[in-house]
Amino acid sequence: MKALATAEPAELLGLLLEICTSTNWAAAVAATRPWPDRAALLAANAAATAALTTADLAEAMAGHARIGRPRPGDAASEREQAGLRGADRALLDELDRANTAYEAKFGHVFLICATDRTADSMLAALRERYPHTPAAEAQVVRGELRKINDIRLNRLLDETR
């Protein structure tokens, strides 16, 4: 917590943008500093995520790898999508097809908090969410983004002790 509390403003924004690529999210969270504790920082994440516009959500999602295709060398996407390891090729191909249909319908990647999820459960969630309206799906995406940000913030805090 101390490292974030004492970071220069530009450094803090850089750290926050590694958590979430929405510049408005990072600015909103940074503006709530100092955080008396971890819960306050996570509350700042929740509030900033709830306030994101459609454009802000798009900016945030652009920073996420497609489910089934972690970005090589991107430790966060590789770690978060670890549940894909060992999945058979047919399942991964099915996930890829479902992603393509989702992206065509909604215009963005399928965002899900993949930490501790299997490939089967991610595919099931994708299929469950596909019938949503764009407005309903945007609310689900917002919730998934908050969870991802919470995990990443907690990891950052744990690393900077």
TORKOL-4160 file (C-alpha; in steps of 0.2 Angstrom, whole numbers, padded with zeros to 4 digits, m for minus):
161
<pt num="1" X="0000" Y="0000" Z="0000"/>
<pt num="2" X="0014" Y="0012" Z="0004"/>
<pt num="3" X="0022" Y="0010" Z="m0013"/>
<pt num="4" X="0006" Y="0016" Z="m0021"/>
<pt num="5" X="0003" Y="0029" Z="m0008"/>
<pt num="6" X="0020" Y="0037" Z="m0011"/>
<pt num="7" X="0021" Y="0035" Z="m0030"/>
<pt num="8" X="0023" Y="0051" Z="m0040"/>
<pt num="9" X="0007" Y="0055" Z="m0049"/>
<pt num="10" X="0014" Y="0050" Z="m0066"/>
<pt num="11" X="0021" Y="0034" Z="m0059"/>
<pt num="12" X="0004" Y="0030" Z="m0050"/>
<pt num="13" X="m0006" Y="0032" Z="m0066"/>
<pt num="14" X="0007" Y="0021" Z="m0075"/>
<pt num="15" X="0004" Y="0007" Z="m0062"/>
<pt num="16" X="m0015" Y="0009" Z="m0063"/>
<pt num="17" X="m0015" Y="0008" Z="m0082"/>
<pt num="18" X="m0006" Y="m0009" Z="m0080"/>
<pt num="19" X="m0021" Y="m0014" Z="m0070"/>
<pt num="20" X="m0034" Y="m0007" Z="m0082"/>
<pt num="21" X="m0031" Y="0002" Z="m0098"/>
<pt num="22" X="m0045" Y="0015" Z="m0096"/>
<pt num="23" X="m0037" Y="0032" Z="m0094"/>
<pt num="24" X="m0053" Y="0038" Z="m0085"/>
<pt num="25" X="m0053" Y="0023" Z="m0073"/>
<pt num="26" X="m0035" Y="0026" Z="m0069"/>
<pt num="27" X="m0038" Y="0045" Z="m0066"/>
<pt num="28" X="m0053" Y="0041" Z="m0055"/>
<pt num="29" X="m0044" Y="0029" Z="m0044"/>
<pt num="30" X="m0029" Y="0040" Z="m0043"/>
<pt num="31" X="m0040" Y="0054" Z="m0037"/>
<pt num="32" X="m0046" Y="0045" Z="m0022"/>
<pt num="33" X="m0028" Y="0043" Z="m0015"/>
<pt num="34" X="m0023" Y="0042" Z="m0001"/>
<pt num="35" X="m0031" Y="0025" Z="0003"/>
<pt num="36" X="m0032" Y="0021" Z="0022"/>
<pt num="37" X="m0032" Y="0002" Z="0018"/>
<pt num="38" X="m0034" Y="m0011" Z="0004"/>
<pt num="39" X="m0053" Y="m0010" Z="0006"/>
<pt num="40" X="m0053" Y="0008" Z="0002"/>
<pt num="41" X="m0043" Y="0005" Z="m0014"/>
<pt num="42" X="m0055" Y="m0009" Z="m0019"/>
<pt num="43" X="m0070" Y="0003" Z="m0016"/>
<pt num="44" X="m0061" Y="0016" Z="m0027"/>
<pt num="45" X="m0060" Y="0003" Z="m0041"/>
<pt num="46" X="m0079" Y="m0002" Z="m0039"/>
<pt num="47" X="m0084" Y="0016" Z="m0040"/>
<pt num="48" X="m0073" Y="0020" Z="m0055"/>
<pt num="49" X="m0078" Y="0005" Z="m0064"/>
<pt num="50" X="m0097" Y="0009" Z="m0061"/>
<pt num="51" X="m0094" Y="0026" Z="m0068"/>
<pt num="52" X="m0086" Y="0021" Z="m0084"/>
<pt num="53" X="m0094" Y="0026" Z="m0100"/>
<pt num="54" X="m0097" Y="0015" Z="m0115"/>
<pt num="55" X="m0081" Y="0022" Z="m0123"/>
<pt num="56" X="m0071" Y="0020" Z="m0107"/>
<pt num="57" X="m0077" Y="0001" Z="m0106"/>
<pt num="58" X="m0071" Y="m0001" Z="m0124"/>
<pt num="59" X="m0054" Y="0007" Z="m0119"/>
<pt num="60" X="m0053" Y="m0005" Z="m0105"/>
<pt num="61" X="m0058" Y="m0020" Z="m0115"/>
<pt num="62" X="m0045" Y="m0016" Z="m0128"/>
<pt num="63" X="m0032" Y="m0020" Z="m0115"/>
<pt num="64" X="m0038" Y="m0038" Z="m0113"/>
<pt num="65" X="m0032" Y="m0053" Z="m0123"/>
<pt num="66" X="m0046" Y="m0063" Z="m0131"/>
<pt num="67" X="m0051" Y="m0078" Z="m0121"/>
<pt num="68" X="m0042" Y="m0093" Z="m0128"/>
<pt num="69" X="m0028" Y="m0083" Z="m0134"/>
<pt num="70" X="m0017" Y="m0076" Z="m0120"/>
<pt num="71" X="m0005" Y="m0063" Z="m0127"/>
<pt num="72" X="0013" Y="m0071" Z="m0127"/>
<pt num="73" X="0024" Y="m0063" Z="m0115"/>
<pt num="74" X="0009" Y="m0055" Z="m0106"/>
<pt num="75" X="0011" Y="m0062" Z="m0089"/>
<pt num="76" X="m0006" Y="m0056" Z="m0083"/>
<pt num="77" X="m0016" Y="m0064" Z="m0097"/>
<pt num="78" X="m0006" Y="m0080" Z="m0097"/>
<pt num="79" X="m0009" Y="m0081" Z="m0078"/>
<pt num="80" X="m0027" Y="m0076" Z="m0079"/>
<pt num="81" X="m0031" Y="m0089" Z="m0093"/>
<pt num="82" X="m0021" Y="m0103" Z="m0085"/>
<pt num="83" X="m0037" Y="m0113" Z="m0085"/>
<pt num="84" X="m0035" Y="m0116" Z="m0103"/>
<pt num="85" X="m0019" Y="m0126" Z="m0101"/>
<pt num="86" X="m0022" Y="m0144" Z="m0106"/>
<pt num="87" X="m0039" Y="m0140" Z="m0114"/>
<pt num="88" X="m0041" Y="m0151" Z="m0130"/>
<pt num="89" X="m0040" Y="m0144" Z="m0147"/>
<pt num="90" X="m0058" Y="m0147" Z="m0151"/>
<pt num="91" X="m0063" Y="m0137" Z="m0135"/>
<pt num="92" X="m0051" Y="m0123" Z="m0139"/>
<pt num="93" X="m0058" Y="m0122" Z="m0157"/>
<pt num="94" X="m0076" Y="m0121" Z="m0151"/>
<pt num="95" X="m0071" Y="m0107" Z="m0139"/>
<pt num="96" X="m0063" Y="m0098" Z="m0154"/>
<pt num="97" X="m0079" Y="m0100" Z="m0164"/>
<pt num="98" X="m0090" Y="m0094" Z="m0150"/>
<pt num="99" X="m0078" Y="m0079" Z="m0147"/>
<pt num="100" X="m0079" Y="m0074" Z="m0165"/>
<pt num="101" X="m0099" Y="m0074" Z="m0164"/>
<pt num="102" X="m0098" Y="m0064" Z="m0148"/>
<pt num="103" X="m0087" Y="m0051" Z="m0155"/>
<pt num="104" X="m0097" Y="m0050" Z="m0171"/>
<pt num="105" X="m0113" Y="m0047" Z="m0160"/>
<pt num="106" X="m0106" Y="m0035" Z="m0147"/>
<pt num="107" X="m0091" Y="m0027" Z="m0156"/>
<pt num="108" X="m0078" Y="m0031" Z="m0142"/>
<pt num="109" X="m0069" Y="m0046" Z="m0134"/>
<pt num="110" X="m0078" Y="m0057" Z="m0122"/>
<pt num="111" X="m0073" Y="m0051" Z="m0105"/>
<pt num="112" X="m0073" Y="m0063" Z="m0091"/>
<pt num="113" X="m0064" Y="m0065" Z="m0075"/>
<pt num="114" X="m0055" Y="m0080" Z="m0080"/>
<pt num="115" X="m0044" Y="m0083" Z="m0064"/>
<pt num="116" X="m0048" Y="m0100" Z="m0058"/>
<pt num="117" X="m0060" Y="m0105" Z="m0072"/>
<pt num="118" X="m0058" Y="m0119" Z="m0084"/>
<pt num="119" X="m0059" Y="m0118" Z="m0102"/>
<pt num="120" X="m0076" Y="m0128" Z="m0101"/>
<pt num="121" X="m0083" Y="m0115" Z="m0089"/>
<pt num="122" X="m0077" Y="m0100" Z="m0099"/>
<pt num="123" X="m0086" Y="m0107" Z="m0115"/>
<pt num="124" X="m0102" Y="m0111" Z="m0104"/>
<pt num="125" X="m0102" Y="m0093" Z="m0098"/>
<pt num="126" X="m0099" Y="m0086" Z="m0116"/>
<pt num="127" X="m0114" Y="m0096" Z="m0122"/>
<pt num="128" X="m0125" Y="m0091" Z="m0107"/>
<pt num="129" X="m0121" Y="m0072" Z="m0110"/>
<pt num="130" X="m0122" Y="m0072" Z="m0129"/>
<pt num="131" X="m0141" Y="m0070" Z="m0129"/>
<pt num="132" X="m0140" Y="m0054" Z="m0119"/>
<pt num="133" X="m0144" Y="m0037" Z="m0126"/>
<pt num="134" X="m0129" Y="m0025" Z="m0128"/>
<pt num="135" X="m0135" Y="m0015" Z="m0113"/>
<pt num="136" X="m0137" Y="m0031" Z="m0102"/>
<pt num="137" X="m0120" Y="m0037" Z="m0108"/>
<pt num="138" X="m0112" Y="m0020" Z="m0104"/>
<pt num="139" X="m0117" Y="m0022" Z="m0086"/>
<pt num="140" X="m0110" Y="m0040" Z="m0085"/>
<pt num="141" X="m0094" Y="m0034" Z="m0093"/>
<pt num="142" X="m0093" Y="m0020" Z="m0080"/>
<pt num="143" X="m0094" Y="m0032" Z="m0066"/>
<pt num="144" X="m0081" Y="m0044" Z="m0074"/>
<pt num="145" X="m0070" Y="m0029" Z="m0076"/>
<pt num="146" X="m0071" Y="m0024" Z="m0058"/>
<pt num="147" X="m0067" Y="m0042" Z="m0052"/>
<pt num="148" X="m0052" Y="m0043" Z="m0064"/>
<pt num="149" X="m0046" Y="m0026" Z="m0057"/>
<pt num="150" X="m0048" Y="m0031" Z="m0039"/>
<pt num="151" X="m0037" Y="m0047" Z="m0042"/>
<pt num="152" X="m0024" Y="m0036" Z="m0051"/>
<pt num="153" X="m0024" Y="m0023" Z="m0038"/>
<pt num="154" X="m0023" Y="m0036" Z="m0024"/>
<pt num="155" X="m0008" Y="m0044" Z="m0033"/>
<pt num="156" X="0000" Y="m0027" Z="m0035"/>
<pt num="157" X="m0002" Y="m0023" Z="m0016"/>
<pt num="158" X="0005" Y="m0040" Z="m0012"/>
<pt num="159" X="0020" Y="m0038" Z="m0023"/>
<pt num="160" X="0024" Y="m0020" Z="m0016"/>
<pt num="161" X="0024" Y="m0025" Z="0002"/>
